[in-house]
Amino acid sequence: MADRNIRIDVDGTEVPAYLALPEGSGPHPGMLVIEEIFGVNDQIRDVCRRFSSEGYAAISVEHFHRETEPLTPYADREAAGEKMRRLKDADMVAEMRAGVDYLKNLVEVNEDRVGVIGYCLGGTLSYLAAAKMPDLAACVVYYGTAIVNDDLNENTPVAPISLTKDIRCPVLGHFAEKDHAVPLEHVERIKKALSDAAKTHEVFVYEGALHAFFRDTDPNRYHPDAAGLSWRRTLSFLEKNLKR
């Protein structure tokens, strides 16, 4: 496995990103890994490396690159929230597009087998990416906080759930039973939207788990059973949709 910090071109601007490549010449399937509101920190980088160890080329684009300090400690949720509110969906889509295109242009990557996965903010963005990028082959959502969103504004003009009809790839969703940010009523609305639009999907709710249960660097949130089961389900889903 080889990993490194890189910079990718997004409409003439160099944006920092992290890349982890598996061993061998490939071509490998690819994964766009989208961060939480805390930036491309050690935990997100570790997720990229975990994917590379499973045979995926993984990239994570730093969407908070416009901030003086792109990374935010878990304890400073207020600062992280302020940074998140300054993000613009149009910028995020352009950056996600650039990340996917970077993977597709690597000789080590199978350009027809690239998927997306995201956590928290990234879960929302992964759903948005699936709706905006018909060339994606798989989408995994971990507790996307604003897929259902009634607080629209100039930066976020459209709720991702309203774009469900545009999704072309299978969707896998992981949600927590005791999520302060994504109530079960929102999960049911997401499931209904995917069903009504006849999209291939699976959605799981993890009993006893809190928001961010996959974040193994945070003992206040990490739920080993839910994290382990969701990871196994994710690998099985990606094996089916990206490796076969």
Summary of the structure (lengths in Angstrom):
residues: 244
radius of gyration: 16.4
end to end distance: 21.8
largest distance: 45.9
contacts: 850
relative contact order: 0.13
helix: 37%
strand: 26%
